[in-house]
Structures are given as structure tokens and as C-alpha cells.
Amino acid sequence: MSAPPPLPAITADAPASIGEELRALARLAAPLAGANLVQMAVYAIDVIFVARLTPVDFAAATLGVFLYSLCLWAMLGLATACAPIIAAELGRRAHAVREVRRSFRMALWLSVIVSLPLVVMLAHGETIFRLAGQDPRVAARAGDFLDILLVALVPSIAAGVMRTVAAALGRPGWALVVTGMALAVGAFGNWALVFGNAGFPALGLEGSAIASVVTTLAMVAAFAAILMLDPRLRRYRLFGRWWRPEWPRLVEIFRLGLPIALAFTLEGSLFGGAAILMGLISVAAVAAHAVALNIAAIAFQIPLGIGQAATIRVGMAYGARDPAWIGRAGTAAIMAGIGVMTLTAATIWLAPSLLVSAYLDLDAPANAQTVPLAIRFLAVAAMFQLLDGAQVVLAGALRGLQDTRVPMLIAGFGYWVVGFGTSIALGFWTKLEGVGVWIGLAAGLLAVSILLFWRWRARTRLGLVPGPSTA
């Protein structure tokens, strides 16, 4: 494994201008966004191989991955709440080594403690899907798939914590390196185990699940080695006294992370709910929704990386008790997020057919209904790219201020009252149908973006910003 390009150390020194803050943000956000994009490729590899199996197996994998990913996404939101705490500790410069180690250790403890009930739930995947009214054959195969995949849940969360801590400590490039390695391992594992290449048995759907578990364990091992061997990271001795509890710190991470986990779940389940609405409209609408959403999700990985970086940059300024730096860090992140999403929105708006052609044969008779719908959905997606980019960066900046409870309430109201309500109204009470559902998604993102922006602008008046340090 080769080291990433050298990166300047991320220190608690406040940049003197927006330009300097933008450069510091870019050094942190670029490798994180790159890792997010490569992670999307890791997921795509699984889909590519499983899609060649039977329709029942493909449907089972789709259901299994959705349930697993919802659990994983929520737990990552919970455990990686250590990021703003660590950033604030670095900003304060007070006993940073000891405090960072405590936060890391308790984040790992929390990932295990909270994830175990979810592992038990995933072990009953077939029952869950049967209760949800799914085809019994699909439910049974999804249960078999999850019986293997559930082994990866705790290691996946642990890998997320390690990645977050490495980034907060100034080594975000490792995230890109490790995720690139995961792509190679996942591709080989699926190639070998799904269809029985290179002398391995052909295990079909179960082979894909095993490949995912192996890939996750490889990521954990790689990140652990990096944290112990990287010269900038090993001084923190992050695995020292791993058995020692720090209950106040664990409670602090849980208190900060639970609203993040709920907000992630609310957002992720909104798009899952939209897929259910599409199923009530037509089969073509479901397929078009899946294609358009995948394209939008790929573009979303870039502002997601900027939002992750914003949490760290704002968190350091928060720990340093520097209101001016907090303002510069947040402004730089918002400018970067909107700027990037302007480019992606323009691309989607100007070349929707080209993007759809990467997923569907535009001339195939079987796609005659799906392709036009996907293109129409992308027209709406181009509109909400700016909104999606704005909300994820604003949420990241507010997490840097350790403000998570009200943003979670905003997410619940915006996504489910405004967004889902509008989707139902326009999708079923007008002639817009699927396009109406997507307009509803955009309406939800708009509501969340406006409310988060208002909260960010009112941060001082709301008491979210500490007074200047007198040290």
C-alpha cells in the first residue's frame, strides 16, 4: 500500500482570509470526496455482478442492501459524531493527544454496543421482508444474503470511525487510498465467488455477501495499520488502553450522534419511500427513479465530502472559541458546496440522455417508457442539486458547532412533512405522477436548506457560538 500525497498538517491556526480557508478546506475535502466517489464504485461492483444472477436474487440483494445500508448509515452518523468533538479538542489545544484518544476509543465502543441489536435484527431479515409483503421467494433469499452480510456491520462502522479520525487529524488522503484498495478487493471477490472464477466455488448471491464481508475486514485492517504506523497519527497511540471505559465521553458522543443518526435515517428513508410511491405508479417509473437517483447520488458525494470537511474546520474554530474563524470556515464550505453543485447541475441539465445511456440502452424497445421518464426526472434532479449540496454542507457546518438536535427536527419536518407530503400530493392528485414525486423531493430539500441556512446565519443570536477566547 503506497502512502497518499503528503498533505500539510491541519493545525488549529486560524486562516487570515476566506482564500486561505478555502485552500485548507480543499486539502481536507478533496480526498474525502474522492473516497466517497470510489465508495460508490464499490457498491456498483456488487450490483454489476449480482444483476447477472436470477431476477429473484437481484431483487433479494436490492432489498437486503437497502436494509443493511439504512442501519449502517444511521450508525455511522452516531459513531462518527466523534469528529466535531475531536476537532474542538484540537482547536482548544488542551491535552489534545489524551482527549483525542478517549474520543476515538469511546466511538469504537459505541459502534459495537449500539450495533449489536441491529445485527440481531438483520438476522431476522426474511421475517421483516415477509411482514413488509414481499414475495416469499425474494424474502427468503434476502434473509440468506443478510445472514452473511450482517457480519460486516460492526467492522464497517469501525472503519468509518477510523477514517473520520484520520481525516480530523490531518490525514484525509488515507481514506482515498483505503477505499481504492476496497474497490480492487471487492471486484476480485465478486468475480471469484459469484461465478466461481480462479478456482473458487460459484456461490452466487452468497458469494457477493462474502466478498462484501472480506472487503470490509480488509478496510478495517488497513485503517488500523495506518493509525498505528503513520508518523502523524501514531503519536496519538489511538489503540492504547482500548479496554478502559470513559463513560462521560461515550455519553457525550451518543448525545451528539443520536440526532445525526436520526437525521441520516430520515433522509435515507425519504428516498426509499419515494421508490415505494414510484412502485404504485408503474414499473417503468421505478426503473427510471433508480437510474436518476443513482446519477444524483454520484454527484452528491462531492458536497458530502465538503460537508464532512466543514464539520472538522468549523469544529476546530469552535474549539478555539474564534467566532470570526467559525464564520470564515462555514462561508468557505457553503461557497465550495454550491459552486461544485452548480457544475454538476449544469452537466445533468445539458446532457441527461448521455448520463442515462450509461445505464440503459436508449434505443431498446423494452426501455421505451423508462428512458423518457428518467430524463424528465433528471431535469428535476438538476434543480435540486444546489439544494442537496447546500443542505449537506450546512448540516456539516452546524455539526462542527455541536448543534445536532434542532437540525434533526428540521430534517424530519422538511423531508417528511414538506417533501413526502408534496410527493404524494403531486404524484397522485395531479397528472405529474413520477415527476411530481421528484418535485416533492426537491421541495423537501428546499425546506431543509432554507431552515438550516437560517439557523447558521442566526448562530450567534441562538447562542451556538462561544465567546472569543481570552487565553
C-alpha positions in Angstrom: 0.0 0.0 0.0 1.5 3.3 -1.0 1.1 6.4 1.0 -1.1 9.3 -0.2 0.5 12.5 -1.4 1.9 14.5 1.5 -0.6 16.9 3.0 0.2 19.9 5.1 -0.7 19.4 8.7 -4.1 20.6 9.7 -3.5 22.8 12.7 -5.7 25.0 14.9 -4.2 28.2 13.5 -7.0 30.4 12.1 -6.7 31.3 8.5 -6.5 35.1 7.9 -8.8 35.2 4.9 -11.6 33.3 3.1 -9.0 32.4 0.4 -6.7 30.7 3.0 -9.7 28.9 4.5 -10.8 27.7 1.0 -7.4 26.2 0.4 -7.4 24.5 3.9 -10.9 23.2 3.2 -9.9 21.9 -0.3 -6.9 20.0 1.2 -9.3 18.2 3.5 -12.4 17.8 1.3 -10.8 16.7 -1.9 -9.6 13.3 -0.7 -12.8 12.7 1.3 -15.0 13.5 -1.7 -12.7 11.2 -3.8 -13.1 8.4 -1.3 -16.9 8.9 -1.4 -16.9 8.6 -5.1 -14.8 5.5 -5.1 -17.1 4.0 -2.4 -20.0 4.4 -4.9 -17.9 2.4 -7.3 -17.5 -0.3 -4.6 -21.3 -0.5 -4.3 -21.7 -0.5 -8.1 -19.4 -3.5 -8.4 -21.7 -5.6 -6.2 -24.7 -4.5 -8.4 -23.0 -5.3 -11.6 -22.2 -8.9 -10.6 -25.5 -9.7 -8.8 -27.5 -8.3 -11.7 -26.3 -11.2 -13.7 -28.0 -13.7 -11.4 -31.7 -14.5 -11.4 -34.3 -11.8 -11.0 -35.2 -13.2 -7.6 -31.6 -13.0 -6.4 -31.2 -9.5 -7.8 -34.4 -8.3 -6.0 -33.2 -10.1 -2.8 -29.9 -8.3 -2.9 -31.6 -5.0 -3.5 -33.8 -5.4 -0.5 -31.0 -6.7 1.7 -28.6 -4.0 0.8 -31.3 -1.3 1.4 -32.0 -2.6 4.9 -28.3 -3.1 5.7 -27.3 0.3 4.3 -30.0 2.1 6.3 -28.6 0.5 9.5 -25.0 1.3 8.5 -25.7 4.9 7.6 -27.5 5.6 10.8 -24.8 4.0 12.9 -22.1 5.9 11.1 -23.9 9.1 11.9 -23.9 8.0 15.6 -20.3 6.9 15.9 -18.6 9.5 13.7 -20.1 12.2 16.0 -16.6 12.0 17.5 -15.4 14.2 14.6 -16.6 17.5 15.9 -15.5 16.6 19.4 -12.0 15.8 18.2 -11.9 18.9 16.1 -12.9 21.0 19.0 -10.2 19.4 21.2 -7.6 20.2 18.6 -8.9 23.7 18.4 -8.6 24.1 22.2 -5.1 22.6 22.1 -5.6 21.4 25.7 -4.3 17.8 26.2 -5.3 17.0 22.7 -3.5 13.7 22.5 -5.2 12.2 25.5 -8.6 13.7 24.7 -8.4 12.5 21.0 -7.6 9.0 22.2 -10.5 9.0 24.6 -12.9 10.1 21.9 -11.7 7.5 19.4 -11.9 4.7 21.9 -15.4 5.5 23.1 -16.6 6.0 19.5 -15.4 2.4 18.8 -17.1 1.2 22.0 -20.3 2.9 21.0 -20.2 1.4 17.5 -20.1 -2.1 19.0 -22.7 -1.5 21.8 -25.3 0.1 19.6 -24.8 -2.1 16.6 -25.3 -5.5 18.2 -29.2 -5.1 18.4 -29.2 -4.2 14.7 -27.1 -7.3 13.9 -29.8 -9.3 15.7 -32.5 -7.5 13.6 -30.7 -8.2 10.4 -30.5 -11.9 11.3 -34.3 -11.9 11.0 -34.3 -10.3 7.6 -36.6 -12.8 6.0 -39.3 -12.2 8.6 -39.0 -8.5 8.2 -39.5 -8.7 4.4 -42.3 -11.1 4.7 -44.1 -8.8 7.1 -43.5 -6.0 4.6 -45.5 -8.0 2.0 -42.5 -9.0 -0.2 -42.6 -12.1 -2.4 -41.8 -15.2 -0.2 -39.0 -16.4 -2.5 -37.4 -12.9 -2.5 -37.7 -12.6 1.2 -36.1 -16.0 1.8 -33.1 -15.2 -0.5 -32.8 -11.7 1.1 -32.6 -13.4 4.5 -29.9 -15.8 3.3 -28.0 -12.8 2.0 -28.3 -10.8 5.2 -27.3 -13.7 7.3 -23.8 -13.3 5.8 -23.7 -9.6 5.3 -24.6 -8.7 8.9 -21.1 -9.9 9.9 -19.8 -6.7 8.1 -21.9 -4.2 10.1 -19.7 -3.6 13.1 -16.4 -3.7 11.1 -17.9 -1.2 8.6 -18.8 1.2 11.4 -15.3 0.8 13.0 -13.7 1.5 9.6 -15.9 4.7 9.3 -14.7 5.9 12.8 -11.0 5.2 11.8 -11.5 7.1 8.6 -13.1 10.0 10.3 -10.4 10.3 13.0 -7.6 10.1 10.4 -9.2 12.9 8.5 -9.7 15.0 11.6 -6.1 14.5 12.5 -4.9 15.8 9.1 -4.6 12.6 7.1 -7.7 12.5 4.8 -5.7 11.1 1.9 -5.7 7.7 3.5 -9.5 7.5 3.0 -9.0 7.6 -0.7 -6.2 5.0 -0.6 -8.1 2.5 1.5 -11.3 2.9 -0.5 -9.4 2.3 -3.7 -8.0 -0.8 -2.2 -11.5 -1.9 -1.2 -12.7 -1.4 -4.8 -10.0 -3.8 -6.0 -10.7 -6.4 -3.3 -14.5 -6.1 -3.9 -14.1 -6.5 -7.6 -11.9 -9.6 -7.3 -14.1 -11.1 -4.5 -17.2 -10.8 -6.6 -15.5 -12.1 -9.7 -14.1 -15.1 -7.9 -17.0 -16.0 -5.6 -20.2 -15.1 -7.5 -19.4 -17.1 -10.6 -16.6 -19.4 -9.4 -13.5 -18.0 -11.1 -9.8 -18.5 -10.2 -10.6 -21.9 -8.7 -13.1 -20.6 -6.2 -16.6 -22.2 -5.8 -19.5 -20.5 -7.6 -21.6 -19.2 -4.6 -23.9 -16.8 -6.4 -25.7 -14.3 -4.1 -24.0 -15.7 -1.0 -20.6 -15.2 -2.8 -21.3 -11.5 -3.2 -22.2 -11.2 0.5 -18.9 -13.0 1.4 -17.0 -10.6 -0.9 -18.5 -7.6 0.9 -17.5 -9.0 4.3 -13.9 -9.7 3.2 -13.7 -6.2 1.7 -14.9 -4.6 4.9 -12.4 -6.6 7.0 -9.6 -5.6 4.7 -10.6 -1.9 5.2 -10.6 -2.3 8.9 -7.2 -3.9 8.9 -5.8 -1.3 6.6 -7.1 1.6 8.6 -5.8 0.0 11.9 -2.3 -0.4 10.4 -2.4 3.3 9.2 -3.4 4.6 12.6 -0.6 2.7 14.2 2.1 3.3 11.6 1.5 6.7 10.0 4.1 9.1 11.6 1.5 11.8 12.1 -1.1 9.5 13.6 0.8 7.1 15.7 1.8 9.8 18.3 -1.8 9.7 19.5 -1.5 5.9 20.3 -5.2 5.6 19.5 -5.4 1.9 20.4 -3.8 2.5 23.8 -5.8 1.3 26.8 -8.6 0.2 24.5 -10.3 -1.7 27.3 -10.6 1.4 29.6 -14.1 3.0 29.7 -14.6 6.8 29.6 -18.4 6.9 30.3 -18.8 10.7 30.2 -17.2 10.8 26.8 -19.3 7.9 25.5 -22.4 9.7 26.7 -21.2 12.9 25.0 -20.7 11.1 21.7 -24.1 9.4 22.0 -25.9 12.6 22.8 -24.3 14.4 19.9 -24.6 11.5 17.5 -28.1 10.2 18.1 -29.7 13.2 16.3 -27.3 12.8 13.4 -28.2 9.1 13.1 -31.9 10.0 13.1 -31.4 12.8 10.5 -29.5 10.4 8.3 -32.3 7.8 8.6 -35.0 10.4 7.9 -33.2 11.4 4.7 -32.4 7.9 3.5 -35.8 6.6 4.2 -37.4 9.5 2.3 -35.8 8.3 -0.9 -36.8 4.7 -0.1 -40.3 6.0 0.4 -40.2 7.7 -2.9 -39.3 4.4 -4.5 -42.4 2.8 -2.9 -44.5 5.6 -4.4 -43.0 5.0 -7.8 -44.0 1.4 -7.5 -47.6 2.5 -7.1 -47.3 4.4 -10.3 -45.7 1.9 -12.7 -42.8 -0.5 -13.2 -41.2 2.0 -15.7 -41.3 4.7 -13.0 -39.4 2.5 -10.5 -36.7 1.8 -13.0 -36.4 5.5 -14.1 -36.3 6.6 -10.5 -33.5 4.1 -9.7 -31.4 5.4 -12.7 -32.0 9.1 -11.9 -31.4 8.7 -8.2 -28.1 6.8 -8.8 -26.8 9.7 -11.0 -27.9 12.2 -8.4 -26.2 10.2 -5.7 -22.9 10.1 -7.5 -22.9 13.9 -7.8 -23.9 14.2 -4.1 -20.7 12.5 -3.0 -18.7 15.7 -3.7 -20.7 18.1 -1.4 -20.9 15.2 1.1 -17.1 15.3 1.3 -17.2 19.1 1.6 -19.7 18.8 4.4 -17.5 16.3 6.2 -14.6 18.7 5.9 -16.8 21.6 7.1 -17.5 19.7 10.3 -13.8 19.4 11.1 -12.9 23.0 10.1 -15.8 24.6 11.9 -15.2 22.3 14.9 -11.6 23.4 15.2 -12.7 27.0 15.1 -15.4 26.2 17.7 -12.8 24.7 20.0 -10.6 27.7 19.5 -13.5 29.9 20.5 -12.9 32.1 17.5 -16.2 33.4 16.1 -14.6 35.1 13.1 -12.9 31.8 12.1 -16.2 29.9 12.5 -17.8 32.4 10.1 -15.0 32.0 7.5 -14.9 28.2 7.8 -18.7 28.0 7.3 -18.8 30.5 4.5 -15.9 28.8 2.6 -17.7 25.5 2.8 -21.0 26.8 1.6 -19.3 28.6 -1.3 -17.5 25.4 -2.3 -20.6 23.2 -2.0 -22.8 25.5 -4.1 -20.0 26.1 -6.6 -19.4 22.4 -7.2 -23.1 21.6 -7.3 -23.7 24.3 -9.9 -21.3 22.5 -12.2 -23.0 19.1 -11.6 -26.4 20.6 -12.1 -25.4 22.1 -15.4 -24.0 18.8 -16.5 -27.2 17.0 -15.6 -29.3 19.7 -17.3 -27.3 19.8 -20.5 -26.6 16.1 -21.1 -29.3 13.9 -19.4 -29.5 11.5 -22.4 -25.8 10.9 -22.2 -26.0 10.1 -18.5 -29.0 7.8 -18.8 -27.2 6.0 -21.7 -24.6 4.7 -19.2 -27.4 2.7 -17.5 -29.9 2.0 -20.2 -29.9 1.3 -24.0 -31.7 4.4 -25.3 -32.9 2.6 -28.4 -34.1 -0.7 -26.9 -37.9 -1.2 -27.2 -38.0 -2.5 -23.6 -36.8 0.9 -22.4 -39.2 3.0 -24.4 -41.1 4.2 -21.3 -38.2 4.2 -18.8 -35.8 6.4 -20.8 -38.1 9.4 -21.2 -39.1 9.2 -17.6 -35.5 9.1 -16.4 -34.7 12.1 -18.5 -37.6 14.1 -17.0 -36.6 13.1 -13.5 -33.1 14.3 -14.2 -34.5 17.7 -15.2 -35.8 18.0 -11.6 -32.6 16.5 -10.2 -30.6 19.3 -11.9 -32.8 21.7 -10.0 -32.3 20.1 -6.6 -28.5 19.6 -6.9 -27.9 23.0 -5.5 -30.4 22.4 -2.7 -28.9 19.0 -1.8 -25.4 20.4 -1.8 -26.4 23.3 0.4 -28.2 21.2 3.0 -25.4 18.7 3.4 -22.8 21.4 3.8 -24.9 23.5 6.2 -25.6 20.4 8.3 -21.9 19.6 8.4 -21.1 23.2 9.5 -23.7 23.1 12.2 -22.3 19.7 13.4 -19.0 21.5 13.8 -20.8 23.7 16.3 -22.0 20.5 18.0 -25.6 21.5 17.0 -27.4 18.4 16.0 -30.8 18.2 17.8 -32.6 21.1 16.0 -31.1 20.2 12.6 -32.6 16.7 13.1 -36.0 18.2 13.8 -35.6 20.3 10.7 -34.8 17.2 8.7 -37.9 15.4 10.0 -40.1 18.4 9.1 -38.5 19.2 5.8 -38.2 15.7 4.4 -41.3 14.0 5.7 -43.9 16.8 6.1 -42.9 19.0 3.2 -41.1 16.6 1.0 -43.1 13.4 1.3 -46.3 15.2 1.6 -45.7 17.2 -1.6 -44.6 14.0 -3.4 -47.9 12.3 -2.5 -50.0 15.3 -3.5 -48.3 15.9 -6.8 -47.7 12.3 -7.6 -51.2 11.1 -7.1 -53.5 14.1 -7.2 -52.1 15.7 -10.3 -51.1 14.4 -13.8 -47.4 14.8 -12.9 -47.1 11.3 -11.4 -43.4 10.4 -11.1 -42.2 13.9 -11.9 -44.5 15.1 -9.1 -42.8 12.7 -6.7 -39.4 14.2 -7.7 -40.7 17.7 -7.3 -41.7 16.7 -3.8 -38.2 15.6 -3.1 -36.9 18.9 -4.3 -39.4 20.7 -2.1 -38.2 18.8 1.0 -34.6 19.7 0.2 -35.6 23.3 -0.3 -37.3 23.5 3.1 -34.4 21.9 4.9 -31.8 24.1 3.1 -33.7 27.3 4.0 -34.1 26.3 7.6 -30.5 25.2 8.1 -29.3 28.4 6.4 -31.4 30.5 8.7 -30.0 28.6 11.7 -26.5 29.0 10.5 -26.9 32.8 10.0 -28.5 33.1 13.4 -25.9 31.1 15.1 -24.6 33.9 17.4 -28.1 35.1 18.4 -29.1 31.5 19.1 -26.0 31.0 21.4 -24.4 28.4 19.2 -21.1 30.3 19.0 -18.8 30.5 22.1 -17.4 33.9 23.1 -13.8 34.8 22.0 -11.1 33.0 23.9 -9.2 35.2 26.4 -6.3 32.9 26.6 
